[in-house]
């Protein structure tokens, strides 16, 4: 008996499942997508399941959360009062 995996949707974030707003995957306005102007860390990209790699963009919320976590690790006092 084989398990059927849900189809990978290129318009959804492979990490959280929310819409990724990728202009290249969906029917959004032609032109460069927001994701072409953002840096995706190696750590964040490593979290993408193998089946979705190079097929679905990570959403802006997951990118921002990753950047927030990185900032907190680099400077744990950032944003905290003394």
MARROZA-316929 format. One record per residue (C-alpha): residue number from 1; residue in three letters; x, y, z. Coordinates in pm, 1 decimal, padded with zeros to 6 digits, always signed. Layout:
N
<atom><i>NUM</i><aa>ALA</aa><X>X</X><Y>Y</Y><Z>Z</Z></atom>
...
//
This chain:
82
<atom><i>1</i><aa>UNK</aa><X>+00000.0</X><Y>+00000.0</Y><Z>+00000.0</Z></atom>
<atom><i>2</i><aa>UNK</aa><X>+00146.4</X><Y>+00338.7</Y><Z>-00096.8</Z></atom>
<atom><i>3</i><aa>UNK</aa><X>+00080.4</X><Y>+00669.0</Y><Z>+00072.8</Z></atom>
<atom><i>4</i><aa>UNK</aa><X>-00044.5</X><Y>+00952.4</Y><Z>-00142.7</Z></atom>
<atom><i>5</i><aa>UNK</aa><X>+00127.0</X><Y>+01277.8</Y><Z>-00063.4</Z></atom>
<atom><i>6</i><aa>UNK</aa><X>-00065.3</X><Y>+01601.6</Y><Z>-00115.2</Z></atom>
<atom><i>7</i><aa>UNK</aa><X>+00021.6</X><Y>+01773.5</Y><Z>-00440.6</Z></atom>
<atom><i>8</i><aa>UNK</aa><X>+00283.8</X><Y>+02045.5</Y><Z>-00406.2</Z></atom>
<atom><i>9</i><aa>UNK</aa><X>+00129.0</X><Y>+02385.0</Y><Z>-00480.9</Z></atom>
<atom><i>10</i><aa>UNK</aa><X>+00383.3</X><Y>+02637.6</Y><Z>-00621.2</Z></atom>
<atom><i>11</i><aa>UNK</aa><X>+00158.3</X><Y>+02922.2</Y><Z>-00498.5</Z></atom>
<atom><i>12</i><aa>UNK</aa><X>+00189.1</X><Y>+02814.1</Y><Z>-00133.0</Z></atom>
<atom><i>13</i><aa>UNK</aa><X>+00483.6</X><Y>+02841.3</Y><Z>+00101.8</Z></atom>
<atom><i>14</i><aa>UNK</aa><X>+00642.3</X><Y>+02498.5</Y><Z>+00152.4</Z></atom>
<atom><i>15</i><aa>UNK</aa><X>+00710.8</X><Y>+02584.8</Y><Z>+00517.4</Z></atom>
<atom><i>16</i><aa>UNK</aa><X>+00378.9</X><Y>+02720.6</Y><Z>+00645.4</Z></atom>
<atom><i>17</i><aa>UNK</aa><X>+00132.0</X><Y>+02644.3</Y><Z>+00365.1</Z></atom>
<atom><i>18</i><aa>UNK</aa><X>+00013.0</X><Y>+03003.7</Y><Z>+00332.5</Z></atom>
<atom><i>19</i><aa>UNK</aa><X>+00001.1</X><Y>+03182.8</Y><Z>-00007.0</Z></atom>
<atom><i>20</i><aa>UNK</aa><X>+00352.7</X><Y>+03291.3</Y><Z>-00105.6</Z></atom>
<atom><i>21</i><aa>UNK</aa><X>+00247.1</X><Y>+03569.7</Y><Z>-00347.9</Z></atom>
<atom><i>22</i><aa>UNK</aa><X>+00508.2</X><Y>+03458.5</Y><Z>-00598.9</Z></atom>
<atom><i>23</i><aa>UNK</aa><X>+00447.6</X><Y>+03638.8</Y><Z>-00927.9</Z></atom>
<atom><i>24</i><aa>UNK</aa><X>+00634.7</X><Y>+03370.3</Y><Z>-01118.4</Z></atom>
<atom><i>25</i><aa>UNK</aa><X>+00419.1</X><Y>+03085.9</Y><Z>-00982.8</Z></atom>
<atom><i>26</i><aa>UNK</aa><X>+00078.1</X><Y>+03247.8</Y><Z>-00991.0</Z></atom>
<atom><i>27</i><aa>UNK</aa><X>-00120.3</X><Y>+03463.7</Y><Z>-01225.7</Z></atom>
<atom><i>28</i><aa>UNK</aa><X>+00002.0</X><Y>+03787.9</Y><Z>-01069.6</Z></atom>
<atom><i>29</i><aa>UNK</aa><X>+00130.0</X><Y>+04087.5</Y><Z>-01263.3</Z></atom>
<atom><i>30</i><aa>UNK</aa><X>+00414.1</X><Y>+04004.0</Y><Z>-01502.5</Z></atom>
<atom><i>31</i><aa>UNK</aa><X>+00760.6</X><Y>+04108.0</Y><Z>-01400.6</Z></atom>
<atom><i>32</i><aa>UNK</aa><X>+01009.6</X><Y>+04022.8</Y><Z>-01131.4</Z></atom>
<atom><i>33</i><aa>UNK</aa><X>+00871.5</X><Y>+03879.1</Y><Z>-00811.6</Z></atom>
<atom><i>34</i><aa>UNK</aa><X>+00940.3</X><Y>+04013.2</Y><Z>-00462.8</Z></atom>
<atom><i>35</i><aa>UNK</aa><X>+01132.4</X><Y>+03691.8</Y><Z>-00397.2</Z></atom>
<atom><i>36</i><aa>UNK</aa><X>+01400.6</X><Y>+03784.7</Y><Z>-00651.3</Z></atom>
<atom><i>37</i><aa>UNK</aa><X>+01495.9</X><Y>+04086.3</Y><Z>-00436.5</Z></atom>
<atom><i>38</i><aa>UNK</aa><X>+01522.4</X><Y>+03902.3</Y><Z>-00103.6</Z></atom>
<atom><i>39</i><aa>UNK</aa><X>+01807.5</X><Y>+03702.5</Y><Z>+00046.6</Z></atom>
<atom><i>40</i><aa>UNK</aa><X>+01710.1</X><Y>+03352.1</Y><Z>+00158.5</Z></atom>
<atom><i>41</i><aa>UNK</aa><X>+01957.4</X><Y>+03215.9</Y><Z>+00412.2</Z></atom>
<atom><i>42</i><aa>UNK</aa><X>+02100.4</X><Y>+02867.6</Y><Z>+00366.7</Z></atom>
<atom><i>43</i><aa>UNK</aa><X>+01942.6</X><Y>+02767.8</Y><Z>+00698.3</Z></atom>
<atom><i>44</i><aa>UNK</aa><X>+01597.7</X><Y>+02876.9</Y><Z>+00579.2</Z></atom>
<atom><i>45</i><aa>UNK</aa><X>+01635.6</X><Y>+02705.0</Y><Z>+00241.6</Z></atom>
<atom><i>46</i><aa>UNK</aa><X>+01744.6</X><Y>+02383.7</Y><Z>+00415.7</Z></atom>
<atom><i>47</i><aa>UNK</aa><X>+01402.8</X><Y>+02371.0</Y><Z>+00586.4</Z></atom>
<atom><i>48</i><aa>UNK</aa><X>+01220.5</X><Y>+02336.1</Y><Z>+00252.6</Z></atom>
<atom><i>49</i><aa>UNK</aa><X>+01111.7</X><Y>+01975.1</Y><Z>+00194.7</Z></atom>
<atom><i>50</i><aa>UNK</aa><X>+01301.8</X><Y>+01804.3</Y><Z>-00087.8</Z></atom>
<atom><i>51</i><aa>UNK</aa><X>+00985.3</X><Y>+01767.0</Y><Z>-00300.5</Z></atom>
<atom><i>52</i><aa>UNK</aa><X>+00926.6</X><Y>+02145.5</Y><Z>-00296.1</Z></atom>
<atom><i>53</i><aa>UNK</aa><X>+01283.2</X><Y>+02263.8</Y><Z>-00360.0</Z></atom>
<atom><i>54</i><aa>UNK</aa><X>+01306.5</X><Y>+02487.6</Y><Z>-00666.3</Z></atom>
<atom><i>55</i><aa>UNK</aa><X>+00931.7</X><Y>+02447.0</Y><Z>-00712.9</Z></atom>
<atom><i>56</i><aa>UNK</aa><X>+00769.3</X><Y>+02671.7</Y><Z>-00449.3</Z></atom>
<atom><i>57</i><aa>UNK</aa><X>+00877.5</X><Y>+03000.6</Y><Z>-00291.5</Z></atom>
<atom><i>58</i><aa>UNK</aa><X>+00899.6</X><Y>+03058.9</Y><Z>+00079.8</Z></atom>
<atom><i>59</i><aa>UNK</aa><X>+00651.8</X><Y>+03331.9</Y><Z>+00179.2</Z></atom>
<atom><i>60</i><aa>UNK</aa><X>+00751.9</X><Y>+03677.4</Y><Z>+00302.1</Z></atom>
<atom><i>61</i><aa>UNK</aa><X>+00627.0</X><Y>+03598.6</Y><Z>+00655.7</Z></atom>
<atom><i>62</i><aa>UNK</aa><X>+00858.2</X><Y>+03297.3</Y><Z>+00687.0</Z></atom>
<atom><i>63</i><aa>UNK</aa><X>+01150.5</X><Y>+03499.6</Y><Z>+00547.6</Z></atom>
<atom><i>64</i><aa>UNK</aa><X>+01080.2</X><Y>+03779.6</Y><Z>+00798.2</Z></atom>
<atom><i>65</i><aa>UNK</aa><X>+01047.7</X><Y>+03533.1</Y><Z>+01086.6</Z></atom>
<atom><i>66</i><aa>UNK</aa><X>+01380.6</X><Y>+03379.1</Y><Z>+00989.9</Z></atom>
<atom><i>67</i><aa>UNK</aa><X>+01546.0</X><Y>+03723.1</Y><Z>+00979.3</Z></atom>
<atom><i>68</i><aa>UNK</aa><X>+01393.6</X><Y>+03810.7</Y><Z>+01319.3</Z></atom>
<atom><i>69</i><aa>UNK</aa><X>+01529.0</X><Y>+03487.6</Y><Z>+01468.1</Z></atom>
<atom><i>70</i><aa>UNK</aa><X>+01872.3</X><Y>+03555.1</Y><Z>+01319.5</Z></atom>
<atom><i>71</i><aa>UNK</aa><X>+01874.8</X><Y>+03908.5</Y><Z>+01462.2</Z></atom>
<atom><i>72</i><aa>UNK</aa><X>+01779.7</X><Y>+03777.1</Y><Z>+01806.5</Z></atom>
<atom><i>73</i><aa>UNK</aa><X>+02057.9</X><Y>+03517.7</Y><Z>+01797.7</Z></atom>
<atom><i>74</i><aa>UNK</aa><X>+02315.9</X><Y>+03775.1</Y><Z>+01687.1</Z></atom>
<atom><i>75</i><aa>UNK</aa><X>+02200.0</X><Y>+04039.1</Y><Z>+01938.2</Z></atom>
<atom><i>76</i><aa>UNK</aa><X>+01983.6</X><Y>+03891.0</Y><Z>+02215.4</Z></atom>
<atom><i>77</i><aa>UNK</aa><X>+01942.1</X><Y>+04232.0</Y><Z>+02383.1</Z></atom>
<atom><i>78</i><aa>UNK</aa><X>+01796.6</X><Y>+04392.9</Y><Z>+02069.4</Z></atom>
<atom><i>79</i><aa>UNK</aa><X>+01445.3</X><Y>+04515.4</Y><Z>+02140.7</Z></atom>
<atom><i>80</i><aa>UNK</aa><X>+01468.5</X><Y>+04460.0</Y><Z>+02515.3</Z></atom>
<atom><i>81</i><aa>UNK</aa><X>+01479.8</X><Y>+04741.0</Y><Z>+02768.2</Z></atom>
<atom><i>82</i><aa>UNK</aa><X>+01767.0</X><Y>+04770.8</Y><Z>+03011.6</Z></atom>
//
